[in-house]
Amino acid sequence: MRTNKLRLLTCGLIILFSINADKANAQSYKSENLFYLLGSMDSYQSFVKHADEISIICPDVYQIDSAGVITGEVDRRILELAEKKGIKVMPLFASFDQRGIHNLLTSEAARKEAIRLMLFYARQFHFYGWQFDIEGIYFADKDAYTSFFKQTADSLHKYGFAISSAVVKSEQPAPESSNPAYQRFLYENWRGAFEIPAIAAASDFISIMTYDQHTAFTPPGPVAGLPWMKRIVAYLLDSGIPANKISLGIPNYSDFWYPTDAFGGPRTTRDEISYASAKDLLDRYQASTQWMADQNVSYTHWETGGIFNWLFIEDARSFLPKFKLAADNHLRGISVWVIGSEDPEIWNVLKKEAITVRVK
């Protein structure tokens, strides 16, 4: 009997210690809120007004060419405000030139020049680090891209700078997927080159681009339906990527689908528009929105010349469940594209909500 009591006591202590250990390894804090910033007045004014809710500002101002030359400049006012508010500045450098990316990745001289310039700019302007936004990579360049990213990460980390990457889900499309030819094209020319586990391992974090679920080559639909986002988060976690290395991409722009003759005949095309522009369209066409409960998004439609216009609106109501998706999975934070196009009410969401991150 005494032995059984001792065993029960021991088991109880183990459970208690485990609970306390879990609490010790869980830290609750305001989300790490990364916002992408364009060179527009709307972006700048929103940054000035809401700087207190921003952890990392990511100016989209640098470009990289096939020779590894990085050009661009962050507005001095952005740097000054970020320093005053204690906001980390992590510019992204971008390229969508598939052939140019190939030439960069296959030239050791170009790779070294890119790293040299990243270090130069980071030191000169006191950047927190850099984010890669290299899109449209040939599938055949997958290993070269991963190698270049690791090479850059080693160099930046050596001198105390951070590195991250904007990435998209990279699994092969299922045969039963809608428009399989288009999905195959995206995989071979856009998504498939991201070796996400290896990139995540080398980086401080990744920003998963969970937006643009629907494009001009798909039927109209939400910018980022919640079920679709949940599947991508599950995919990343099942791939073994630590939750505290994942920053969830959240769109704060809306999608407007409208008829055009620009492609040789009447068809529907798509534009990304701001929340303010979406409200203007609702007023102009006296349209009322409906809530698409299964996707967690507001939408409406109206007819023009026999073709439907569709409007899918990202607002504070759709923002909250996306934020909670990050919180429920204890992700690192959020990466929002793009500041200046948002429903102003999202800032009230960020003031109230917190994310609990589990530290291993």
BELCOR-V333032 format. One record per residue. N is the residue number from 1. SS is DSSP state (h for helix, s for strand, l for the rest). OMEGA is omega as a letter, one per 20 degrees, with the letter a starting at -180 (none if undefined). Layout:
# BELCOR-V333032
n=N ss=SS omega=OMEGA
n=N ss=SS omega=OMEGA
This chain:
# BELCOR-V333032
n=1 ss=l omega=r
n=2 ss=h omega=r
n=3 ss=h omega=r
n=4 ss=h omega=r
n=5 ss=h omega=r
n=6 ss=h omega=r
n=7 ss=h omega=r
n=8 ss=h omega=r
n=9 ss=h omega=a
n=10 ss=h omega=r
n=11 ss=h omega=r
n=12 ss=h omega=r
n=13 ss=h omega=r
n=14 ss=h omega=r
n=15 ss=h omega=a
n=16 ss=h omega=r
n=17 ss=h omega=r
n=18 ss=h omega=r
n=19 ss=h omega=r
n=20 ss=h omega=r
n=21 ss=h omega=r
n=22 ss=h omega=r
n=23 ss=h omega=a
n=24 ss=h omega=a
n=25 ss=l omega=r
n=26 ss=s omega=a
n=27 ss=s omega=r
n=28 ss=s omega=r
n=29 ss=s omega=r
n=30 ss=l omega=a
n=31 ss=l omega=r
n=32 ss=s omega=a
n=33 ss=s omega=r
n=34 ss=s omega=r
n=35 ss=s omega=r
n=36 ss=s omega=a
n=37 ss=s omega=r
n=38 ss=l omega=r
n=39 ss=l omega=a
n=40 ss=l omega=r
n=41 ss=h omega=r
n=42 ss=h omega=r
n=43 ss=h omega=a
n=44 ss=h omega=a
n=45 ss=h omega=r
n=46 ss=h omega=r
n=47 ss=h omega=r
n=48 ss=h omega=a
n=49 ss=h omega=a
n=50 ss=h omega=a
n=51 ss=h omega=a
n=52 ss=h omega=a
n=53 ss=h omega=a
n=54 ss=l omega=r
n=55 ss=l omega=a
n=56 ss=s omega=r
n=57 ss=s omega=a
n=58 ss=s omega=a
n=59 ss=s omega=r
n=60 ss=s omega=a
n=61 ss=s omega=a
n=62 ss=s omega=r
n=63 ss=s omega=r
n=64 ss=s omega=a
n=65 ss=l omega=a
n=66 ss=l omega=r
n=67 ss=l omega=a
n=68 ss=l omega=r
n=69 ss=l omega=a
n=70 ss=s omega=a
n=71 ss=s omega=r
n=72 ss=l omega=a
n=73 ss=l omega=r
n=74 ss=l omega=r
n=75 ss=l omega=a
n=76 ss=h omega=r
n=77 ss=h omega=r
n=78 ss=h omega=a
n=79 ss=h omega=a
n=80 ss=h omega=r
n=81 ss=h omega=r
n=82 ss=h omega=r
n=83 ss=h omega=a
n=84 ss=h omega=a
n=85 ss=h omega=a
n=86 ss=l omega=a
n=87 ss=l omega=r
n=88 ss=s omega=r
n=89 ss=s omega=a
n=90 ss=s omega=a
n=91 ss=s omega=r
n=92 ss=s omega=r
n=93 ss=s omega=a
n=94 ss=s omega=r
n=95 ss=s omega=r
n=96 ss=l omega=a
n=97 ss=l omega=a
n=98 ss=h omega=r
n=99 ss=h omega=r
n=100 ss=h omega=r
n=101 ss=h omega=r
n=102 ss=h omega=a
n=103 ss=h omega=r
n=104 ss=h omega=a
n=105 ss=h omega=a
n=106 ss=l omega=r
n=107 ss=l omega=r
n=108 ss=h omega=r
n=109 ss=h omega=r
n=110 ss=h omega=r
n=111 ss=h omega=r
n=112 ss=h omega=r
n=113 ss=h omega=r
n=114 ss=h omega=r
n=115 ss=h omega=r
n=116 ss=h omega=a
n=117 ss=h omega=r
n=118 ss=h omega=r
n=119 ss=h omega=a
n=120 ss=h omega=a
n=121 ss=h omega=a
n=122 ss=h omega=r
n=123 ss=h omega=a
n=124 ss=h omega=a
n=125 ss=h omega=r
n=126 ss=l omega=r
n=127 ss=l omega=r
n=128 ss=l omega=a
n=129 ss=s omega=a
n=130 ss=s omega=r
n=131 ss=s omega=r
n=132 ss=s omega=r
n=133 ss=s omega=a
n=134 ss=s omega=a
n=135 ss=l omega=a
n=136 ss=l omega=a
n=137 ss=l omega=r
n=138 ss=l omega=r
n=139 ss=h omega=a
n=140 ss=h omega=r
n=141 ss=h omega=a
n=142 ss=h omega=a
n=143 ss=h omega=r
n=144 ss=h omega=r
n=145 ss=h omega=r
n=146 ss=h omega=r
n=147 ss=h omega=r
n=148 ss=h omega=r
n=149 ss=h omega=r
n=150 ss=h omega=r
n=151 ss=h omega=r
n=152 ss=h omega=r
n=153 ss=h omega=r
n=154 ss=h omega=a
n=155 ss=h omega=a
n=156 ss=h omega=r
n=157 ss=h omega=r
n=158 ss=h omega=a
n=159 ss=l omega=r
n=160 ss=l omega=r
n=161 ss=l omega=a
n=162 ss=s omega=r
n=163 ss=s omega=r
n=164 ss=s omega=r
n=165 ss=s omega=r
n=166 ss=s omega=a
n=167 ss=s omega=r
n=168 ss=l omega=r
n=169 ss=l omega=a
n=170 ss=l omega=a
n=171 ss=l omega=a
n=172 ss=l omega=a
n=173 ss=l omega=r
n=174 ss=l omega=a
n=175 ss=l omega=a
n=176 ss=l omega=a
n=177 ss=l omega=r
n=178 ss=l omega=a
n=179 ss=l omega=a
n=180 ss=h omega=r
n=181 ss=h omega=r
n=182 ss=h omega=r
n=183 ss=h omega=r
n=184 ss=h omega=r
n=185 ss=h omega=r
n=186 ss=h omega=a
n=187 ss=h omega=a
n=188 ss=h omega=a
n=189 ss=h omega=a
n=190 ss=h omega=a
n=191 ss=h omega=a
n=192 ss=l omega=a
n=193 ss=l omega=a
n=194 ss=l omega=r
n=195 ss=l omega=a
n=196 ss=h omega=r
n=197 ss=h omega=r
n=198 ss=h omega=r
n=199 ss=h omega=r
n=200 ss=h omega=a
n=201 ss=h omega=a
n=202 ss=h omega=a
n=203 ss=l omega=r
n=204 ss=l omega=r
n=205 ss=s omega=r
n=206 ss=s omega=r
n=207 ss=s omega=a
n=208 ss=s omega=a
n=209 ss=l omega=r
n=210 ss=l omega=r
n=211 ss=l omega=a
n=212 ss=l omega=r
n=213 ss=l omega=r
n=214 ss=l omega=a
n=215 ss=l omega=r
n=216 ss=l omega=a
n=217 ss=l omega=r
n=218 ss=l omega=r
n=219 ss=l omega=r
n=220 ss=l omega=r
n=221 ss=l omega=a
n=222 ss=l omega=r
n=223 ss=l omega=a
n=224 ss=l omega=r
n=225 ss=l omega=a
n=226 ss=h omega=r
n=227 ss=h omega=r
n=228 ss=h omega=r
n=229 ss=h omega=r
n=230 ss=h omega=r
n=231 ss=h omega=a
n=232 ss=h omega=r
n=233 ss=h omega=r
n=234 ss=h omega=r
n=235 ss=h omega=a
n=236 ss=h omega=a
n=237 ss=h omega=r
n=238 ss=h omega=r
n=239 ss=l omega=r
n=240 ss=l omega=r
n=241 ss=l omega=a
n=242 ss=l omega=a
n=243 ss=h omega=a
n=244 ss=h omega=r
n=245 ss=h omega=a
n=246 ss=s omega=r
n=247 ss=s omega=a
n=248 ss=s omega=r
n=249 ss=s omega=r
n=250 ss=s omega=r
n=251 ss=s omega=r
n=252 ss=l omega=r
n=253 ss=l omega=a
n=254 ss=s omega=r
n=255 ss=s omega=r
n=256 ss=s omega=r
n=257 ss=s omega=a
n=258 ss=s omega=a
n=259 ss=s omega=r
n=260 ss=s omega=r
n=261 ss=l omega=a
n=262 ss=l omega=a
n=263 ss=l omega=r
n=264 ss=l omega=r
n=265 ss=l omega=a
n=266 ss=l omega=r
n=267 ss=s omega=r
n=268 ss=s omega=r
n=269 ss=s omega=a
n=270 ss=s omega=r
n=271 ss=s omega=r
n=272 ss=s omega=a
n=273 ss=s omega=r
n=274 ss=l omega=r
n=275 ss=h omega=r
n=276 ss=h omega=r
n=277 ss=h omega=r
n=278 ss=h omega=r
n=279 ss=h omega=r
n=280 ss=h omega=r
n=281 ss=h omega=r
n=282 ss=h omega=r
n=283 ss=h omega=a
n=284 ss=h omega=a
n=285 ss=l omega=r
n=286 ss=l omega=a
n=287 ss=l omega=r
n=288 ss=l omega=a
n=289 ss=l omega=r
n=290 ss=s omega=r
n=291 ss=s omega=r
n=292 ss=s omega=a
n=293 ss=l omega=a
n=294 ss=l omega=r
n=295 ss=l omega=a
n=296 ss=l omega=a
n=297 ss=s omega=r
n=298 ss=s omega=r
n=299 ss=s omega=r
n=300 ss=s omega=r
n=301 ss=s omega=r
n=302 ss=s omega=a
n=303 ss=s omega=r
n=304 ss=s omega=r
n=305 ss=l omega=r
n=306 ss=l omega=r
n=307 ss=s omega=a
n=308 ss=s omega=r
n=309 ss=s omega=r
n=310 ss=s omega=r
n=311 ss=s omega=r
n=312 ss=s omega=a
n=313 ss=s omega=r
n=314 ss=l omega=a
n=315 ss=l omega=a
n=316 ss=h omega=a
n=317 ss=h omega=r
n=318 ss=h omega=r
n=319 ss=h omega=a
n=320 ss=h omega=r
n=321 ss=h omega=r
n=322 ss=h omega=r
n=323 ss=h omega=r
n=324 ss=h omega=r
n=325 ss=h omega=r
n=326 ss=h omega=a
n=327 ss=h omega=a
n=328 ss=h omega=r
n=329 ss=l omega=r
n=330 ss=l omega=r
n=331 ss=l omega=a
n=332 ss=l omega=a
n=333 ss=s omega=a
n=334 ss=s omega=r
n=335 ss=s omega=a
n=336 ss=s omega=r
n=337 ss=s omega=j
n=338 ss=l omega=a
n=339 ss=l omega=a
n=340 ss=l omega=a
n=341 ss=l omega=a
n=342 ss=l omega=r
n=343 ss=l omega=a
n=344 ss=l omega=a
n=345 ss=l omega=r
n=346 ss=h omega=a
n=347 ss=h omega=r
n=348 ss=h omega=r
n=349 ss=h omega=a
n=350 ss=h omega=r
n=351 ss=h omega=a
n=352 ss=h omega=a
n=353 ss=l omega=r
n=354 ss=l omega=r
n=355 ss=s omega=r
n=356 ss=s omega=a
n=357 ss=s omega=r
n=358 ss=s omega=a
n=359 ss=l omega=a
n=360 ss=l omega=none
